[in-house]
Amino acid sequence: MVLSLIAAADAVLSPKQKELGVVLVNIGATTTSLIVYEEGELLYLSVLPIGGVHITNDLAVGLRIM
């Protein structure tokens, strides 16, 4: 089993980017995932329970278009 965020990072980030340091943010419908690499090593990984649906809903309420 592989965490989907690690698989996504392997698919889109080059080894050079991981070596220099990079943050990958994956905004999904219901969750936002965050992964940080530095010197080629995984430093931090987090999954937040806020996604695109929440952001869109907040904008709609704030702009009163709902």
Helices and strands as residue ranges (DSSP letters): H 4-12, H 15-20, E 22-27, E 32-38, E 41-48, H 52-62
